[in-house]
Amino acid sequence: ACEALSCLVLLSLLVSSSASTLDDACKSLGASNEDISYDSCIRFFRAFSASATADKRGLVVIAAKIVRAEAANTRNRINALKASETDRKIARRLSHCHALYTSTLHLLNAVAKAIKSGHLQDAEANLNAAMENPDACEEGFRELGVRPPVAAEDYEFTQGCSIALAIASTL
């Protein structure tokens, strides 16, 4: 019984120290970045239960996975919009956005690999490059005087990349 109790104490210390990594990272982000609140950071990571026990490097890998999933979903939405679009100019812009999000997916695959292999500068460069793509997508629609159809998704994606970059910069 005593051994079981000491294992429980050790386990709770490990979990609380790892959970505090996420908590500390989100507190730091919320304090230093006016665009990202503590609550939005915690909500962002809630999608992956492994976030609760990850170290900072793990949090960046998880963030890259989350934004990669968001990018894939946005690309799928763009495909659906493109399939039903009758205006050729808008369809062309959607095709451009599709290409940008395809590039984004490749960049985000490279982020996780770079972090796992210790190439943090490469990871940050790829995150920065990925963050530029939603704005490039939206610019084409702004030129047409049309509200970008994936503006909400672009915003969420950019927020996620900002979280990943902010944590990566502390490694």
PyMOL CGO cylinders between C-alpha atoms (Angstrom):
from pymol import cmd
from pymol.cgo import CYLINDER

trace = [
    CYLINDER, 0.00, 0.00, 0.00, 2.86, 2.34, 0.82, 0.3, 1, 1, 1, 1, 1, 1,
    CYLINDER, 2.86, 2.34, 0.82, 4.50, 1.63, -2.56, 0.3, 1, 1, 1, 1, 1, 1,
    CYLINDER, 4.50, 1.63, -2.56, 1.23, 2.35, -4.35, 0.3, 1, 1, 1, 1, 1, 1,
    CYLINDER, 1.23, 2.35, -4.35, 0.89, 5.62, -2.46, 0.3, 1, 1, 1, 1, 1, 1,
    CYLINDER, 0.89, 5.62, -2.46, 4.43, 6.72, -3.34, 0.3, 1, 1, 1, 1, 1, 1,
    CYLINDER, 4.43, 6.72, -3.34, 3.77, 5.85, -6.99, 0.3, 1, 1, 1, 1, 1, 1,
    CYLINDER, 3.77, 5.85, -6.99, 0.61, 7.94, -6.89, 0.3, 1, 1, 1, 1, 1, 1,
    CYLINDER, 0.61, 7.94, -6.89, 2.49, 10.90, -5.38, 0.3, 1, 1, 1, 1, 1, 1,
    CYLINDER, 2.49, 10.90, -5.38, 5.24, 10.59, -7.99, 0.3, 1, 1, 1, 1, 1, 1,
    CYLINDER, 5.24, 10.59, -7.99, 2.69, 10.29, -10.81, 0.3, 1, 1, 1, 1, 1, 1,
    CYLINDER, 2.69, 10.29, -10.81, 0.78, 13.36, -9.60, 0.3, 1, 1, 1, 1, 1, 1,
    CYLINDER, 0.78, 13.36, -9.60, 4.04, 15.34, -9.39, 0.3, 1, 1, 1, 1, 1, 1,
    CYLINDER, 4.04, 15.34, -9.39, 4.94, 14.35, -12.93, 0.3, 1, 1, 1, 1, 1, 1,
    CYLINDER, 4.94, 14.35, -12.93, 1.49, 15.23, -14.26, 0.3, 1, 1, 1, 1, 1, 1,
    CYLINDER, 1.49, 15.23, -14.26, 1.31, 18.53, -12.40, 0.3, 1, 1, 1, 1, 1, 1,
    CYLINDER, 1.31, 18.53, -12.40, 4.80, 19.56, -13.48, 0.3, 1, 1, 1, 1, 1, 1,
    CYLINDER, 4.80, 19.56, -13.48, 3.98, 18.74, -17.11, 0.3, 1, 1, 1, 1, 1, 1,
    CYLINDER, 3.98, 18.74, -17.11, 0.58, 20.37, -16.90, 0.3, 1, 1, 1, 1, 1, 1,
    CYLINDER, 0.58, 20.37, -16.90, 2.29, 23.44, -15.52, 0.3, 1, 1, 1, 1, 1, 1,
    CYLINDER, 2.29, 23.44, -15.52, 4.43, 23.56, -18.70, 0.3, 1, 1, 1, 1, 1, 1,
    CYLINDER, 4.43, 23.56, -18.70, 1.27, 24.15, -20.73, 0.3, 1, 1, 1, 1, 1, 1,
    CYLINDER, 1.27, 24.15, -20.73, -0.10, 26.51, -18.10, 0.3, 1, 1, 1, 1, 1, 1,
    CYLINDER, -0.10, 26.51, -18.10, 3.19, 28.44, -17.89, 0.3, 1, 1, 1, 1, 1, 1,
    CYLINDER, 3.19, 28.44, -17.89, 3.53, 28.63, -21.68, 0.3, 1, 1, 1, 1, 1, 1,
    CYLINDER, 3.53, 28.63, -21.68, -0.02, 29.98, -22.05, 0.3, 1, 1, 1, 1, 1, 1,
    CYLINDER, -0.02, 29.98, -22.05, 0.43, 32.45, -19.19, 0.3, 1, 1, 1, 1, 1, 1,
    CYLINDER, 0.43, 32.45, -19.19, 3.63, 33.72, -20.76, 0.3, 1, 1, 1, 1, 1, 1,
    CYLINDER, 3.63, 33.72, -20.76, 1.96, 33.99, -24.17, 0.3, 1, 1, 1, 1, 1, 1,
    CYLINDER, 1.96, 33.99, -24.17, -1.03, 35.82, -22.74, 0.3, 1, 1, 1, 1, 1, 1,
    CYLINDER, -1.03, 35.82, -22.74, 1.23, 38.29, -20.94, 0.3, 1, 1, 1, 1, 1, 1,
    CYLINDER, 1.23, 38.29, -20.94, 3.57, 38.98, -23.85, 0.3, 1, 1, 1, 1, 1, 1,
    CYLINDER, 3.57, 38.98, -23.85, 1.27, 38.84, -26.86, 0.3, 1, 1, 1, 1, 1, 1,
    CYLINDER, 1.27, 38.84, -26.86, -1.74, 41.11, -27.16, 0.3, 1, 1, 1, 1, 1, 1,
    CYLINDER, -1.74, 41.11, -27.16, -3.29, 38.92, -29.86, 0.3, 1, 1, 1, 1, 1, 1,
    CYLINDER, -3.29, 38.92, -29.86, -3.29, 35.69, -27.84, 0.3, 1, 1, 1, 1, 1, 1,
    CYLINDER, -3.29, 35.69, -27.84, -4.98, 35.37, -24.48, 0.3, 1, 1, 1, 1, 1, 1,
    CYLINDER, -4.98, 35.37, -24.48, -4.25, 32.73, -21.89, 0.3, 1, 1, 1, 1, 1, 1,
    CYLINDER, -4.25, 32.73, -21.89, -7.75, 31.29, -22.41, 0.3, 1, 1, 1, 1, 1, 1,
    CYLINDER, -7.75, 31.29, -22.41, -7.40, 31.09, -26.20, 0.3, 1, 1, 1, 1, 1, 1,
    CYLINDER, -7.40, 31.09, -26.20, -4.04, 29.34, -25.79, 0.3, 1, 1, 1, 1, 1, 1,
    CYLINDER, -4.04, 29.34, -25.79, -5.51, 26.74, -23.42, 0.3, 1, 1, 1, 1, 1, 1,
    CYLINDER, -5.51, 26.74, -23.42, -8.54, 26.24, -25.74, 0.3, 1, 1, 1, 1, 1, 1,
    CYLINDER, -8.54, 26.24, -25.74, -6.20, 25.80, -28.70, 0.3, 1, 1, 1, 1, 1, 1,
    CYLINDER, -6.20, 25.80, -28.70, -4.31, 22.95, -27.00, 0.3, 1, 1, 1, 1, 1, 1,
    CYLINDER, -4.31, 22.95, -27.00, -7.43, 21.32, -25.57, 0.3, 1, 1, 1, 1, 1, 1,
    CYLINDER, -7.43, 21.32, -25.57, -7.87, 19.48, -28.89, 0.3, 1, 1, 1, 1, 1, 1,
    CYLINDER, -7.87, 19.48, -28.89, -4.91, 17.24, -27.98, 0.3, 1, 1, 1, 1, 1, 1,
    CYLINDER, -4.91, 17.24, -27.98, -4.95, 15.56, -24.59, 0.3, 1, 1, 1, 1, 1, 1,
    CYLINDER, -4.95, 15.56, -24.59, -1.19, 14.99, -24.87, 0.3, 1, 1, 1, 1, 1, 1,
    CYLINDER, -1.19, 14.99, -24.87, -0.76, 18.76, -24.45, 0.3, 1, 1, 1, 1, 1, 1,
    CYLINDER, -0.76, 18.76, -24.45, -1.35, 18.39, -20.72, 0.3, 1, 1, 1, 1, 1, 1,
    CYLINDER, -1.35, 18.39, -20.72, 1.84, 16.37, -20.29, 0.3, 1, 1, 1, 1, 1, 1,
    CYLINDER, 1.84, 16.37, -20.29, 4.03, 17.78, -23.07, 0.3, 1, 1, 1, 1, 1, 1,
    CYLINDER, 4.03, 17.78, -23.07, 7.19, 19.81, -22.61, 0.3, 1, 1, 1, 1, 1, 1,
    CYLINDER, 7.19, 19.81, -22.61, 7.68, 23.02, -24.62, 0.3, 1, 1, 1, 1, 1, 1,
    CYLINDER, 7.68, 23.02, -24.62, 9.15, 21.18, -27.60, 0.3, 1, 1, 1, 1, 1, 1,
    CYLINDER, 9.15, 21.18, -27.60, 6.22, 18.78, -27.51, 0.3, 1, 1, 1, 1, 1, 1,
    CYLINDER, 6.22, 18.78, -27.51, 3.79, 21.71, -27.36, 0.3, 1, 1, 1, 1, 1, 1,
    CYLINDER, 3.79, 21.71, -27.36, 5.25, 23.14, -30.56, 0.3, 1, 1, 1, 1, 1, 1,
    CYLINDER, 5.25, 23.14, -30.56, 4.95, 19.75, -32.29, 0.3, 1, 1, 1, 1, 1, 1,
    CYLINDER, 4.95, 19.75, -32.29, 1.34, 19.47, -31.08, 0.3, 1, 1, 1, 1, 1, 1,
    CYLINDER, 1.34, 19.47, -31.08, 0.62, 23.04, -32.22, 0.3, 1, 1, 1, 1, 1, 1,
    CYLINDER, 0.62, 23.04, -32.22, 2.01, 22.19, -35.66, 0.3, 1, 1, 1, 1, 1, 1,
    CYLINDER, 2.01, 22.19, -35.66, -0.28, 19.13, -35.80, 0.3, 1, 1, 1, 1, 1, 1,
    CYLINDER, -0.28, 19.13, -35.80, -3.30, 21.21, -34.79, 0.3, 1, 1, 1, 1, 1, 1,
    CYLINDER, -3.30, 21.21, -34.79, -2.66, 23.92, -37.38, 0.3, 1, 1, 1, 1, 1, 1,
    CYLINDER, -2.66, 23.92, -37.38, -1.90, 21.26, -39.98, 0.3, 1, 1, 1, 1, 1, 1,
    CYLINDER, -1.90, 21.26, -39.98, -5.33, 19.73, -39.35, 0.3, 1, 1, 1, 1, 1, 1,
    CYLINDER, -5.33, 19.73, -39.35, -6.88, 23.21, -39.60, 0.3, 1, 1, 1, 1, 1, 1,
    CYLINDER, -6.88, 23.21, -39.60, -5.05, 23.82, -42.88, 0.3, 1, 1, 1, 1, 1, 1,
    CYLINDER, -5.05, 23.82, -42.88, -6.23, 20.47, -44.28, 0.3, 1, 1, 1, 1, 1, 1,
    CYLINDER, -6.23, 20.47, -44.28, -9.82, 21.28, -43.30, 0.3, 1, 1, 1, 1, 1, 1,
    CYLINDER, -9.82, 21.28, -43.30, -9.57, 24.72, -44.90, 0.3, 1, 1, 1, 1, 1, 1,
    CYLINDER, -9.57, 24.72, -44.90, -8.15, 23.23, -48.08, 0.3, 1, 1, 1, 1, 1, 1,
    CYLINDER, -8.15, 23.23, -48.08, -11.08, 20.77, -48.17, 0.3, 1, 1, 1, 1, 1, 1,
    CYLINDER, -11.08, 20.77, -48.17, -13.52, 23.64, -47.70, 0.3, 1, 1, 1, 1, 1, 1,
    CYLINDER, -13.52, 23.64, -47.70, -11.82, 25.54, -50.52, 0.3, 1, 1, 1, 1, 1, 1,
    CYLINDER, -11.82, 25.54, -50.52, -12.25, 22.48, -52.75, 0.3, 1, 1, 1, 1, 1, 1,
    CYLINDER, -12.25, 22.48, -52.75, -15.97, 22.36, -51.94, 0.3, 1, 1, 1, 1, 1, 1,
    CYLINDER, -15.97, 22.36, -51.94, -16.37, 26.08, -52.61, 0.3, 1, 1, 1, 1, 1, 1,
    CYLINDER, -16.37, 26.08, -52.61, -14.45, 25.78, -55.86, 0.3, 1, 1, 1, 1, 1, 1,
    CYLINDER, -14.45, 25.78, -55.86, -16.63, 22.88, -57.03, 0.3, 1, 1, 1, 1, 1, 1,
    CYLINDER, -16.63, 22.88, -57.03, -19.79, 24.96, -56.70, 0.3, 1, 1, 1, 1, 1, 1,
    CYLINDER, -19.79, 24.96, -56.70, -18.40, 28.34, -57.83, 0.3, 1, 1, 1, 1, 1, 1,
    CYLINDER, -18.40, 28.34, -57.83, -19.78, 29.72, -61.11, 0.3, 1, 1, 1, 1, 1, 1,
    CYLINDER, -19.78, 29.72, -61.11, -17.81, 33.00, -61.19, 0.3, 1, 1, 1, 1, 1, 1,
    CYLINDER, -17.81, 33.00, -61.19, -14.54, 32.26, -62.99, 0.3, 1, 1, 1, 1, 1, 1,
    CYLINDER, -14.54, 32.26, -62.99, -12.61, 35.04, -61.21, 0.3, 1, 1, 1, 1, 1, 1,
    CYLINDER, -12.61, 35.04, -61.21, -13.59, 33.73, -57.81, 0.3, 1, 1, 1, 1, 1, 1,
    CYLINDER, -13.59, 33.73, -57.81, -12.92, 30.14, -58.89, 0.3, 1, 1, 1, 1, 1, 1,
    CYLINDER, -12.92, 30.14, -58.89, -9.41, 31.23, -59.96, 0.3, 1, 1, 1, 1, 1, 1,
    CYLINDER, -9.41, 31.23, -59.96, -8.82, 32.83, -56.55, 0.3, 1, 1, 1, 1, 1, 1,
    CYLINDER, -8.82, 32.83, -56.55, -10.03, 29.66, -54.86, 0.3, 1, 1, 1, 1, 1, 1,
    CYLINDER, -10.03, 29.66, -54.86, -7.60, 27.62, -56.97, 0.3, 1, 1, 1, 1, 1, 1,
    CYLINDER, -7.60, 27.62, -56.97, -4.81, 29.95, -55.86, 0.3, 1, 1, 1, 1, 1, 1,
    CYLINDER, -4.81, 29.95, -55.86, -5.87, 29.49, -52.22, 0.3, 1, 1, 1, 1, 1, 1,
    CYLINDER, -5.87, 29.49, -52.22, -5.91, 25.73, -52.71, 0.3, 1, 1, 1, 1, 1, 1,
    CYLINDER, -5.91, 25.73, -52.71, -2.31, 25.85, -53.95, 0.3, 1, 1, 1, 1, 1, 1,
    CYLINDER, -2.31, 25.85, -53.95, -1.30, 28.04, -51.01, 0.3, 1, 1, 1, 1, 1, 1,
    CYLINDER, -1.30, 28.04, -51.01, -2.86, 25.68, -48.49, 0.3, 1, 1, 1, 1, 1, 1,
    CYLINDER, -2.86, 25.68, -48.49, -1.21, 22.70, -50.19, 0.3, 1, 1, 1, 1, 1, 1,
    CYLINDER, -1.21, 22.70, -50.19, 2.11, 24.50, -49.74, 0.3, 1, 1, 1, 1, 1, 1,
    CYLINDER, 2.11, 24.50, -49.74, 1.15, 25.23, -46.13, 0.3, 1, 1, 1, 1, 1, 1,
    CYLINDER, 1.15, 25.23, -46.13, 0.59, 21.53, -45.45, 0.3, 1, 1, 1, 1, 1, 1,
    CYLINDER, 0.59, 21.53, -45.45, 4.09, 20.74, -46.74, 0.3, 1, 1, 1, 1, 1, 1,
    CYLINDER, 4.09, 20.74, -46.74, 5.59, 23.51, -44.60, 0.3, 1, 1, 1, 1, 1, 1,
    CYLINDER, 5.59, 23.51, -44.60, 3.81, 22.23, -41.49, 0.3, 1, 1, 1, 1, 1, 1,
    CYLINDER, 3.81, 22.23, -41.49, 5.01, 18.67, -42.10, 0.3, 1, 1, 1, 1, 1, 1,
    CYLINDER, 5.01, 18.67, -42.10, 8.52, 20.09, -42.18, 0.3, 1, 1, 1, 1, 1, 1,
    CYLINDER, 8.52, 20.09, -42.18, 7.93, 21.97, -38.88, 0.3, 1, 1, 1, 1, 1, 1,
    CYLINDER, 7.93, 21.97, -38.88, 7.29, 18.84, -36.86, 0.3, 1, 1, 1, 1, 1, 1,
    CYLINDER, 7.29, 18.84, -36.86, 10.28, 17.06, -38.43, 0.3, 1, 1, 1, 1, 1, 1,
    CYLINDER, 10.28, 17.06, -38.43, 12.56, 20.05, -37.80, 0.3, 1, 1, 1, 1, 1, 1,
    CYLINDER, 12.56, 20.05, -37.80, 11.56, 20.28, -34.15, 0.3, 1, 1, 1, 1, 1, 1,
    CYLINDER, 11.56, 20.28, -34.15, 12.00, 16.57, -33.56, 0.3, 1, 1, 1, 1, 1, 1,
    CYLINDER, 12.00, 16.57, -33.56, 15.48, 16.74, -35.10, 0.3, 1, 1, 1, 1, 1, 1,
    CYLINDER, 15.48, 16.74, -35.10, 16.46, 19.87, -33.17, 0.3, 1, 1, 1, 1, 1, 1,
    CYLINDER, 16.46, 19.87, -33.17, 16.45, 22.30, -36.11, 0.3, 1, 1, 1, 1, 1, 1,
    CYLINDER, 16.45, 22.30, -36.11, 14.45, 25.02, -34.38, 0.3, 1, 1, 1, 1, 1, 1,
    CYLINDER, 14.45, 25.02, -34.38, 15.38, 27.81, -36.80, 0.3, 1, 1, 1, 1, 1, 1,
    CYLINDER, 15.38, 27.81, -36.80, 14.05, 25.72, -39.70, 0.3, 1, 1, 1, 1, 1, 1,
    CYLINDER, 14.05, 25.72, -39.70, 10.85, 25.08, -37.76, 0.3, 1, 1, 1, 1, 1, 1,
    CYLINDER, 10.85, 25.08, -37.76, 10.37, 28.79, -37.08, 0.3, 1, 1, 1, 1, 1, 1,
    CYLINDER, 10.37, 28.79, -37.08, 11.13, 29.71, -40.72, 0.3, 1, 1, 1, 1, 1, 1,
    CYLINDER, 11.13, 29.71, -40.72, 8.56, 27.18, -41.95, 0.3, 1, 1, 1, 1, 1, 1,
    CYLINDER, 8.56, 27.18, -41.95, 5.94, 28.44, -39.47, 0.3, 1, 1, 1, 1, 1, 1,
    CYLINDER, 5.94, 28.44, -39.47, 6.56, 32.02, -40.59, 0.3, 1, 1, 1, 1, 1, 1,
    CYLINDER, 6.56, 32.02, -40.59, 6.22, 31.00, -44.23, 0.3, 1, 1, 1, 1, 1, 1,
    CYLINDER, 6.22, 31.00, -44.23, 3.02, 29.07, -43.50, 0.3, 1, 1, 1, 1, 1, 1,
    CYLINDER, 3.02, 29.07, -43.50, 1.55, 32.10, -41.72, 0.3, 1, 1, 1, 1, 1, 1,
    CYLINDER, 1.55, 32.10, -41.72, 1.93, 34.22, -44.85, 0.3, 1, 1, 1, 1, 1, 1,
    CYLINDER, 1.93, 34.22, -44.85, -0.23, 31.97, -47.02, 0.3, 1, 1, 1, 1, 1, 1,
    CYLINDER, -0.23, 31.97, -47.02, -3.68, 32.82, -45.57, 0.3, 1, 1, 1, 1, 1, 1,
    CYLINDER, -3.68, 32.82, -45.57, -3.06, 36.53, -46.13, 0.3, 1, 1, 1, 1, 1, 1,
    CYLINDER, -3.06, 36.53, -46.13, -1.91, 35.84, -49.69, 0.3, 1, 1, 1, 1, 1, 1,
    CYLINDER, -1.91, 35.84, -49.69, -5.12, 33.84, -50.20, 0.3, 1, 1, 1, 1, 1, 1,
    CYLINDER, -5.12, 33.84, -50.20, -7.28, 36.66, -48.85, 0.3, 1, 1, 1, 1, 1, 1,
    CYLINDER, -7.28, 36.66, -48.85, -5.50, 39.34, -50.86, 0.3, 1, 1, 1, 1, 1, 1,
    CYLINDER, -5.50, 39.34, -50.86, -6.83, 37.92, -54.12, 0.3, 1, 1, 1, 1, 1, 1,
    CYLINDER, -6.83, 37.92, -54.12, -10.39, 38.29, -52.87, 0.3, 1, 1, 1, 1, 1, 1,
    CYLINDER, -10.39, 38.29, -52.87, -9.78, 41.79, -51.55, 0.3, 1, 1, 1, 1, 1, 1,
    CYLINDER, -9.78, 41.79, -51.55, -8.55, 42.77, -55.02, 0.3, 1, 1, 1, 1, 1, 1,
    CYLINDER, -8.55, 42.77, -55.02, -11.92, 41.63, -56.39, 0.3, 1, 1, 1, 1, 1, 1,
    CYLINDER, -11.92, 41.63, -56.39, -13.75, 43.54, -53.67, 0.3, 1, 1, 1, 1, 1, 1,
    CYLINDER, -13.75, 43.54, -53.67, -15.11, 40.27, -52.25, 0.3, 1, 1, 1, 1, 1, 1,
    CYLINDER, -15.11, 40.27, -52.25, -14.96, 39.10, -48.64, 0.3, 1, 1, 1, 1, 1, 1,
    CYLINDER, -14.96, 39.10, -48.64, -12.62, 36.10, -48.50, 0.3, 1, 1, 1, 1, 1, 1,
    CYLINDER, -12.62, 36.10, -48.50, -14.79, 32.98, -48.04, 0.3, 1, 1, 1, 1, 1, 1,
    CYLINDER, -14.79, 32.98, -48.04, -12.32, 31.35, -45.67, 0.3, 1, 1, 1, 1, 1, 1,
    CYLINDER, -12.32, 31.35, -45.67, -11.47, 34.45, -43.60, 0.3, 1, 1, 1, 1, 1, 1,
    CYLINDER, -11.47, 34.45, -43.60, -12.58, 32.85, -40.31, 0.3, 1, 1, 1, 1, 1, 1,
    CYLINDER, -12.58, 32.85, -40.31, -10.49, 29.74, -41.00, 0.3, 1, 1, 1, 1, 1, 1,
    CYLINDER, -10.49, 29.74, -41.00, -7.52, 31.89, -42.00, 0.3, 1, 1, 1, 1, 1, 1,
    CYLINDER, -7.52, 31.89, -42.00, -7.78, 33.79, -38.72, 0.3, 1, 1, 1, 1, 1, 1,
    CYLINDER, -7.78, 33.79, -38.72, -7.88, 30.61, -36.61, 0.3, 1, 1, 1, 1, 1, 1,
    CYLINDER, -7.88, 30.61, -36.61, -4.96, 29.15, -38.53, 0.3, 1, 1, 1, 1, 1, 1,
    CYLINDER, -4.96, 29.15, -38.53, -2.88, 32.31, -38.11, 0.3, 1, 1, 1, 1, 1, 1,
    CYLINDER, -2.88, 32.31, -38.11, -3.64, 32.36, -34.37, 0.3, 1, 1, 1, 1, 1, 1,
    CYLINDER, -3.64, 32.36, -34.37, -2.47, 28.76, -34.07, 0.3, 1, 1, 1, 1, 1, 1,
    CYLINDER, -2.47, 28.76, -34.07, 0.74, 29.50, -35.95, 0.3, 1, 1, 1, 1, 1, 1,
    CYLINDER, 0.74, 29.50, -35.95, 1.33, 32.48, -33.66, 0.3, 1, 1, 1, 1, 1, 1,
    CYLINDER, 1.33, 32.48, -33.66, 0.99, 30.24, -30.62, 0.3, 1, 1, 1, 1, 1, 1,
    CYLINDER, 0.99, 30.24, -30.62, 3.40, 27.69, -32.10, 0.3, 1, 1, 1, 1, 1, 1,
    CYLINDER, 3.40, 27.69, -32.10, 5.92, 30.40, -33.02, 0.3, 1, 1, 1, 1, 1, 1,
    CYLINDER, 5.92, 30.40, -33.02, 5.73, 32.08, -29.63, 0.3, 1, 1, 1, 1, 1, 1,
    CYLINDER, 5.73, 32.08, -29.63, 6.43, 28.81, -27.84, 0.3, 1, 1, 1, 1, 1, 1,
    CYLINDER, 6.43, 28.81, -27.84, 9.13, 27.80, -30.34, 0.3, 1, 1, 1, 1, 1, 1,
    CYLINDER, 9.13, 27.80, -30.34, 10.92, 31.09, -29.71, 0.3, 1, 1, 1, 1, 1, 1,
    CYLINDER, 10.92, 31.09, -29.71, 11.35, 30.10, -26.04, 0.3, 1, 1, 1, 1, 1, 1,
    CYLINDER, 11.35, 30.10, -26.04, 13.15, 26.83, -26.83, 0.3, 1, 1, 1, 1, 1, 1,
]
cmd.load_cgo(trace, "trace")
